[in-house]
């Protein structure tokens, strides 16, 4: 499923980028650089989501058996790919109506995720003192804290950098989102909103596995496996 969505993203991006390559090679190169930066950012975001599965930062512990086996990474990656598809379609069509509404609608979600990432970094930079953990939990090793710190920093730095680059490349979006500063702020939160990050609550948690279908505007329908 993920590769199917990725192929759709590449196809839709090409509909915008290939004509641009002939019309304006410098702008084409700039958008290609931005796409590579986006790829790195989404991998960092999805990796951080995976690394947070079953983790309680305040206690510095992870629940035994809480690994999603890569499902958390995949779900985050699909969400980001779907967002990129509609960015590509907006760029190709020139109609920003839906895209602006989408950016505006996820501001709260983006701020919440940003707060979680900041909390992860702060905990990882100064882990709690070693203490006894409950049955069914394991204390996070120094290497796990280092992974969380590096992942959080990559996401914290990546979202604003992507927003800055995209707004510079896309003056129509700057105007539609209310000016340069508003474009940078809203696009930053939009990138954070690509994925839902949350710290695991203390105490035992029941993992429910099910299926659902996420519908997005337009003709794309993405069926995903949800782990809640």
C-alpha positions in Angstrom: 0.0 0.0 0.0 2.7 2.5 0.9 4.6 2.0 -2.3 1.3 2.4 -4.3 0.8 5.8 -2.5 4.4 6.7 -3.1 4.1 6.0 -6.9 1.0 8.2 -7.0 2.9 11.0 -5.3 5.8 10.7 -7.8 3.4 10.7 -10.7 1.6 13.8 -9.5 4.8 15.6 -8.7 6.1 14.9 -12.2 2.9 16.5 -13.7 4.2 19.7 -12.1 7.9 19.3 -12.2 8.5 18.1 -15.8 7.0 21.2 -17.4 8.8 23.3 -14.9 12.1 21.6 -15.8 11.8 22.9 -19.4 10.4 26.3 -18.5 12.6 27.2 -15.6 15.6 25.0 -14.7 16.6 27.0 -11.6 13.0 26.7 -10.1 13.0 23.0 -11.0 16.3 22.5 -9.2 15.0 24.4 -6.2 11.8 22.3 -6.0 13.8 19.1 -6.3 16.0 20.2 -3.4 12.9 20.9 -1.4 11.5 17.5 -2.2 14.7 15.8 -1.0 14.5 17.8 2.2 10.9 16.8 2.6 11.8 13.1 2.2 14.4 13.4 4.9 12.0 15.2 7.2 9.2 12.7 6.8 11.6 9.8 7.5 12.7 11.6 10.7 9.2 12.2 11.7 8.0 8.6 11.1 11.1 7.2 12.8 10.4 9.4 15.9 6.8 8.1 16.0 8.1 4.5 15.9 10.7 5.2 18.6 8.1 6.7 20.9 5.9 3.5 20.8 5.3 2.4 24.4 7.7 5.0 25.9 6.9 7.0 29.0 9.4 9.9 29.0 8.8 11.0 32.6 9.6 7.5 33.9 12.3 6.8 31.3 10.8 3.5 30.5 9.3 1.5 27.7 6.5 -1.1 28.0 7.6 -4.7 27.1 6.1 -5.8 23.9 5.1 -2.3 22.9 6.9 -2.2 19.5 4.6 -1.7 16.6 6.9 -3.7 14.3 7.2 -0.8 11.9 3.4 -0.1 11.7 3.7 3.3 13.4 6.4 4.3 10.9 4.3 3.1 8.0 1.1 4.8 9.1 3.0 8.1 9.5 4.7 7.8 6.2 1.4 7.1 4.4 -0.1 10.2 5.9 2.8 12.3 4.8 2.7 10.9 1.3 -1.0 11.6 1.0 -0.4 15.2 2.0 2.3 15.5 -0.6 0.0 14.2 -3.3 -2.4 17.0 -2.8 0.4 19.5 -2.7 1.5 18.2 -6.1 -2.0 18.5 -7.5 -2.3 22.0 -6.1 0.9 23.1 -7.7 -0.1 21.5 -11.1 -3.6 23.0 -11.1 -2.8 26.4 -9.6 -6.0 26.3 -7.5 -5.0 26.8 -3.9 -8.5 26.7 -2.4 -8.4 23.2 -0.9 -4.8 23.3 0.0 -5.1 26.6 2.0 -8.2 25.2 3.8 -6.2 22.1 4.6 -3.3 24.1 6.0 -5.6 26.2 8.1 -7.5 23.1 9.4 -4.4 21.4 10.9 -2.9 24.3 12.8 -4.0 23.0 16.2 -2.9 19.5 15.4 0.5 20.7 14.2 1.0 22.8 17.4 0.2 19.7 19.5 2.7 17.6 17.7 5.3 20.4 17.9 4.8 20.5 21.7 5.3 16.7 21.9 8.5 16.9 19.9 9.9 19.7 22.1 9.0 17.6 25.2 10.8 14.6 23.7 13.9 16.6 23.1 14.0 18.2 26.5 13.5 14.8 28.3 16.1 13.2 26.0 18.7 15.9 26.6 18.3 15.5 30.4 16.9 12.0 31.1 15.3 11.2 34.5 17.5 9.7 37.2 17.5 5.9 37.1 14.8 4.4 39.3 12.9 1.2 39.7 10.3 0.6 37.0 7.1 -1.3 37.1 6.7 -4.9 36.0 6.4 -5.2 32.3 8.6 -2.1 31.7 12.3 -1.7 30.7 14.4 1.3 31.4 15.5 3.2 28.3 19.2 2.7 27.5 21.5 5.7 26.9 21.4 4.8 23.2 17.6 5.0 23.1 17.8 8.5 24.7 20.3 9.5 22.1 18.1 8.3 19.3 15.1 10.2 20.7 17.2 13.4 21.0 18.5 13.2 17.5 15.1 12.4 16.0 13.4 15.2 17.9 16.1 17.7 16.8 15.8 16.6 13.1 12.0 17.1 13.2 12.2 20.4 15.2 14.7 21.8 12.7 13.2 20.3 9.6 9.7 21.6 9.7 10.6 25.4 9.9 13.3 24.9 7.2 10.8 23.2 4.9 8.3 26.0 5.5 10.9 28.7 4.8 11.9 27.0 1.6 8.4 26.3 0.3 7.1 29.8 1.0 10.2 31.3 -0.8 9.4 29.0 -3.8 5.7 29.6 -3.9 4.6 33.3 -3.8 1.0 32.4 -4.5 0.9 30.4 -1.3 2.4 33.4 0.6 -0.4 35.6 -0.6 -3.1 33.0 0.1 -1.9 32.3 3.6 -1.6 36.0 4.7 1.9 37.1 4.0 5.5 35.8 4.5 5.5 35.4 8.3 2.0 33.8 8.3 3.1 31.4 5.5 6.1 30.3 7.4 4.3 29.8 10.7 1.3 28.0 9.1 3.4 25.8 6.9 5.6 24.9 9.8 2.6 23.6 11.8 1.3 21.9 8.6 4.5 19.8 8.4 4.3 18.9 12.0 0.8 17.8 11.4 1.9 15.2 8.9 2.0 12.7 11.7 0.3 12.3 15.1 2.9 11.9 17.8 2.1 11.2 21.4 3.8 9.9 24.5 2.4 6.7 26.0 0.5 7.3 29.2 1.8 5.7 32.4 0.4 2.4 33.5 -0.7 -0.6 31.4 -2.2 0.1 28.0 -4.4 -2.2 25.9 -3.4 -2.2 22.3 -6.3 -2.4 19.8 -5.6 -3.5 16.3 -8.2 -2.8 13.6 -8.7 -1.4 10.2 -10.1 1.8 8.8 -10.3 3.8 5.7 -9.0 7.4 5.5 -10.8 9.5 2.9 -9.2 12.6 1.5 -10.6 15.3 -0.8 -10.4 14.4 -4.4 -10.4 10.9 -5.8 -7.7 9.3 -3.7 -8.7 6.8 -1.0 -6.1 5.3 1.3 -6.9 2.2 3.3 -4.7 1.9 6.3 -4.1 -0.4 9.2 -4.5 1.4 12.5 -2.8 0.6 15.8 -4.3 2.7 18.6 
